[in-house]
Amino acid sequence: MKQAMEMLLCKLAKVNWTQVSVIVGTILIAFPISFSWFYGNLSSYIDSYYINKLGEDGHSVGSMWMMAIFSFGMNMAVVFSGMLSKKIGPWLTAAVAMVAYNFALFMSFFTIQHSFWLLHVTLGALGGISTGACYSMVLYFPVLWAPEKVALVSSIVLAAPIGGSIIINQVITLYINPENDEPNLSLGQSHYFNQDDIIERVPYVFLVIGGLSSSFHVISLLLLRNPVSPNTTTTKLKEANLDEKTTCEVNLNNYSSISQDQSKPDQQGSDLLQVKQETHIFPWKTLKSVNFYLITFSATLMIGAFIAESNYYKQFGLLYITDDHFLTNLGVAVSVVSTVCRICVFSYVLEKFSYNTVSIFVTASQAIVVVFWYFTPRIDKWLYLFTYIFIQAIQSGSMILFPLITLRVFGPEDYVVNYGLVLLMGSVILLLTPFLMQLILLNFGWFWVFFSISLTSVAALVMFMYLPQDTAHRK
């Protein structure tokens, strides 16, 4: 027994607890920023609130605009926060981002009561910008602190928002609709709530979510650390007299120990980087690459499909399934499965198979299953549930796939900024998504909404086939 305890203590002594602390802190950054995963549930209540306050003519406001504005702000912030972190450091960048995110939630309590469009400013624009800044740091800390396990750690931290939505989705529904009342107002091709007690609780849910989010972020700030000076990479490049055509490749073996001796920054800096004469595409040259546009447009099509699916799953489901708690639990089930798939499935798959193979599987599966999904609520609510879970399991892979493709095609240097450029350019196109989906829904009906999502997946599949072959998984 004593020997076993000694062995355990010996192993614990070898653990890099600072590294573990930062990874846990990164998970806590990501945990509450799950807007994309809980807004599909929240949007039905927001639309019901405005229909009740503005009258039935307000039912055409279209909640998808919120997601489009949010996505645009988020993607824009990924680029600029990646640059900002090089100036002020990732810890301070993460701190500013988290404060802004929680401020957006608390302010939404006031704006929802005054104007539908003011809510778009706080929850959509400011919420998107702050989420993007948080997201960039969620991408950045694993590369800095665990580069030898970057795929695994990134999968874990990127799964955290989905895990967070498990709690937040339950909180939203149990707070607003604790009695599981059925929607009692039919307008157009959708159903809404008109009960006074439900409507009056909608604004206050932002205070509840904001308080929950703030508690996680306070703990996160206590755990996070800056591994090196934010300007270390730039300084070492200049010291090595490298020009723009020379890259500085991270030495993963040495980089894994960056936190073990923070008292010797100069020594760390010399150990962190290994100079190799290789072609490197810096951010301003990324825009000249054909591969950049292939990644951008394929990512845009898949993200657009995700926005439509997550926004409409409850609104469409309420046409045939009047159980509000069941549809909320569907969102919870999706969050659980997506989290497991990101951590246990796609982290393994993307290590064993090329991104070319995985991307073909993801897009082809999505294209087939989405059309089938349209028919499922007419057959059985459980079939609707399992089909949507499968679709979101596929989408959970695509959300890991695009950052990984960007990393492998353009390299680790300026990885966050390059991926931010992919998202930013795509978000301009995504601003058309609400208009197009609303146009299709009003003129052609729900089937063509689902069919259009399937077509975008086919288009993404074609673009993936022209990406360069991935050999990194063999190394």
N, C-alpha and C positions, 0 to 999 in steps of 0.2 A: 504494500500500500504506500509506504514511504517512498519507494523507488518510483512508483507511478506518479506520485505527486511531484517529485523532483523533475521527472521528465516533462510533466505538464507545465511546471513553472519555467523550465528551460525553454520550452517552445513559446510560452507567452512572452518571455524576455526577448525573443527574437522578432516578435511582431512589431512592425512599424506602426505604432499607435497613432502617430500624427497623420500618417497616410490613411488609416482607417477612419480617424476623426473627420478628415476632409471629405472622404467619400460619403460618410453618413450625413455630413452637412450638405453636400451636394444633393443627396436624395431629398433632404428636407426643403431645399430650394424648390425642387421640382414637384414635390408632393401636392401643394395646393394650386399650382398653376395649370389646372385641368379644365380650363374654360371650354376648350373644344369638345371635351367629353361630357360635361354636364350641361352645356347650353341647350342641347336638344331637348332635355327634360325641362329646363327653366323657360325656354322660349314659348311653350304652350301657355304657361302662366302669365308671361309678359304680354303676349298677344291678347289673352283673355282680359287682362287688366286694362289695356288701352281700348279694347272694344267696349268694355263697361264704362270707361271714363269719357271716351270720344263719341260713342254711338256705334251702331252697326256698320256705318260707312267706313269705320277705321279698320275693318277686318282685312283690307287689302294692303296693309302697311308692309308686310313681308319681312319676317324675322331674319331671313337669310342675309339681309343687308348688314346686320350686326356682325355676322361671321365673316363677311367679306371685308368690312372695315377693320375688324379685329385682325384678320390674317395679313392685311396690307401693313398695318402698323407693326405687327409682330415681325414680319419678314424684313422690314426696313430697319428695325431696331437691332436685329441680329448682326447686320453689317457694321453699324456705327458703334455698337457696344463692344464688338470685337476689336475695333480700332481704339476705343476708349480704354479698354483694359490694358493696352500696351502703354498708355500714358499714366494712368492712376493706379493700375494693378487690379487683378480680378476680384480681390476681397471688397474693395471700395465700390467697384462697378456692381457687384452682386448686391451690396447693401443698398445702393441707390435704387436699383431695379426692384428689390423687394419692397422697399418703402413706397415706391410709386405704384406698385401693383395693389397693395393693400389700401392705399389712398383712393385708388380708382374704385375699389369695391365699396368703401364707406361713402364716397361721394355719390355713388349710384343710388343710394337710399334717398338722396335729395332730388337728383335729376329725374328719376323715374316719376316723381310726383308732379313735376312741372312741365316736362316736354319729352316727347318720344325721341326727338333728335338730340336733345341734350344728353339723354341716356346713351346715344350712340357716341357722343364725345367722351364721356367718362368710361363707360363699360367697353365700348368698341375701340375707339382710338387710343385713349390713355391705357386702357387695359391691355390692348394689343401691343403697344410699344413697350410697356413694362414687362409683359410676358416674354416678348422677344429678347429683351435684355437679360432676363433671368435664364431663358433657354440657351442663350449663347454661353453663359457661364456654366450651365449644366453640361454643355458640350466641351467646354474648355478645361475644367478641372480634371476630368479623367485623363485627358491627353497629357496634362502637366504632371499628375501624380501617379498614374498607373498605366503608362504607355505600353508596358509589357503585357497587359491584360485589357487593352483599350476596348476591344470588341465586347468582352464580357461585362466590364464595368459600365461602359456606355449603355449596353442593353438594360442593365439594372437601373441606372439612374433615369434613363429615358422611359422606363416602365413606371416610374414613380408617379407621374401625373395621372396615369390611368388608375393606379392604386388609390390615389387621392380622390378621384372621382367616385370611387365606391362609397366612401364616407359622405362626400358632398352631395351626391345624388340622393342618398337616403335622407340626409338632413333637409334638403330642399322640399322633398315630397312630404315627409313626416311633419315638417313645420307648417307648410302651406295647406296641405290636404290630409290631415291626420285621420279623418273619418273615411277616407277612400271614396269620396263622393264622385259620381259619374259626371262627365261633361253634359250640360243640359242646354247647350245652344248650338244650333247647326247653321253655318254660314258657308255659302259656296260649296267647296269640296272638303270642308274641315269641320271639326267639332271643337267647342270651347267651353270654358267654365263661366258661369254667371252668378254663382253663389256669393253673397256679400261677405261672408266670413273668409272665404278663400281669397277674394279680391283684395280685402283690406290687409291681409298678411303679406302680400307680394312684396311691397317695398322693404319691409323689415327683414326679409330673408337676406338682403345684402349686408346688413349689420351682423347677422349670424355667420355668414360665410366669411366676412372680413375678419371677425374676431378669431375664428378657427384658423384662417390662413396666417394671421399675424403671430399666433402662438408658435406655429411651426417655424416661421422665418426668424423669430428672435433666437430660438435654439440654434438654428442654422448658422447665424452670424457668430455665435460663440464657438462653433466647431471649425469653421473655415480658416484657412491660412494661405498666405501668399508663399508659394514655394521658392521663388527667386525674384529678384528685381524684375519689374515688368519690362525693362529695357534690356535685359540680359542678352536675348537673342540678337537684337539689333546691334548691340555693342560688340558682341563676338564676331558678327559678320564683318563689321568695319575693321576690327583688329586683324582679321584674316585677309584683309584687302580683297574682298570678294566683290564682283560686280553683279549686275542683275541676272546674268546667265548662269550664275553659280548658286547652288543650293547648300544649305547647311542641314544635314540630316541628323535626326535625333539618335543618339546612341542609347537604345532602350535598356541595355544592361546597366549602364551607369545611371540612367535617368530614374530608374526605379528607387534609387536610394537618396533622392534629392532632399528628403526631409530628415534624414538620419543625423546630419550635422549641419545645422543652419548657422553655426557660428563661423563658418569658413566660406563666405559667399564667393570669394574670388576663386578658391579651389573648386567649388561646385561648378562655377561657370565653365572652367576649363575642362572639367570632366563631362559636362552635360552634352557637349556638342562634338561631333566628329565631322570634319569637312571632307566632302567628296565632290569631285568635279562631275556634276550631273546637271542635265537640263532642268530648270525649275521655272514654272509659270507663276509669276507674281500676280497679285490681284488685278492690276490694271492691264495685264496681258491676257488674263483669263477670258475677258470679253471677246478676244479675237479667236478663241478656240471653238471649233465646230462641236467638240465634245461638250463644251459648256452649254450650248443651246440644245443638244440632245438631252442632257440631264435636266435642264431647266424645263423644257416643254413636257417631257415625260413625267417629271415630278409635279408640274402644275396640273396635268390631267388627273393624276391619281389623288392629289390633295383636293382638287375640285370635286371629285367623286366622294371623297371622305366628308367634305363639308355638306354636300347634299344629303348623304346617307345619315349623318349624325343629326342634321337639322330636321329631317323629315320623318325619321323612324317613328317618333311618337305621334306626330300629326297624322301620318298615314295610318298608323296602327289604331288610333282612336276611331277611325271609320268603321272598323269591324270588331275591335276589342275595347269594351267600355270600362275595363278594370284598370284604373289609373295606377294603383300600386303594382300591378303585374308589369305594366310598361316601365315603371320606375325600376323594378327589380330586373327587368331586361337590361337596362343600362348598367346596373350593378354587375350582372352576370357577364356582360360584354367587357367590363373593366377587369374583372378577375381573369377571364380567359385571355384577354389581350396582354395583361401583365405576365401571365405564365408563358405565353407564346414568345414574348420579347426576350424574357430571361432564359427560359429553358429550351426553346425551340430555335428561334432565329439566331440567337448568339452562337449556338452550335452549328446550325446550317450554314451560316455565313463564314464560319471558320473552315468548314469542310468542302463547301461548294463555291464555285465562282459566282460573282454577282450577276453574271450573264444568265446562268442557269436559274438562279433564284428569282430574278426579275421576270423572266419568261413565265415561270410558274405562278407568281403573284398576279400578274396582269391577266393571264389566260383564265385563271380560276375566278377572278373577280368578274370578268366579262360574262362568264357562263352563269355564275350563281346569282348575280344581281337580277337578271331577267326572271329566274325561277322564284326569287324572293317576292316579286309582285303578287304571285298567285297564292302564297302561303297563308295569309290571314283569312282568306275565304275558306280554307280547308280546316286549319286548326291553329289556335294561338301558340301552341307549343312548337309547331313546325315553323311558325313565324319567328319565334324566339331562337331556335337552334340555327336557322338559316342566317339570321342577322348576326349571331355570335360568330358563325363561320366567316362571314364577310369581314367583320371587324378583326378577326384573328389574322386574316390575310392583310388587311390594312395595317395592322400593327407591325408586320414585317416590312412594309413599304416605308414606314416612318424611320426605321433603322437603316434600310437599304440605301436611301438617297444620301444621307451623310457619309456612309461608308464608301459609296461610289465616288463622291467628291474627294474624300480623303485619298483613295487609291489612284484616282486619275491625276489629281493636281498636287498631291503630296501633303505632308503634315505642316509645312511652313505656311502660315496664313490660312490654315484650314477653315477656321471659323468664319473669316471674312469671305473666303471663296464660297462657302456654303450659304452664307448670308446673301451673296449676290445671286445665287441660284434662286433662293426664296423670294428675294426682292423683285427680280424681274418677273417671276411667275405670279407674284401677288397683284401686279398691274393687270394681268389677264384675268385673275380670279375676281376682280371687281365686276366683271361682266357676268359672273355666275348667278347672282340673285336675279338679275334682269332676265337672263336666258331661261332659268328654271321656272320663274314665275310666268314667263311667256308660254313656255311649253305646257305648264300645268293648266293655265286658264284656257288655252286654245285647243289642246289635244288630250289632256287628262293625265292621270297618274301613270298609266302604262308607258307612255312615251317619256316620262321623267326617268323611269327605271331603264328604259331602253337606251336613252341618251347617255346614261352613266356607263352602260355596257359598251357603247361605241367609243367613249373616251378611253376606256381600258384597252380596247383593241388598238387604238391609235398609239397609246403609250407602249404597248407591246412591240409595235413596228419600230418605234424609235429606239427602244432598248436593243434591238437586234443590230443596230449600227454602232453601238458603243465598242470601244477597244476591248480585246480579250483580257480577262482578269487572271493573273497568275499568282497574285499575292497569297492566295489561300493555300498554295502548295508549299510555301516556304516554312 
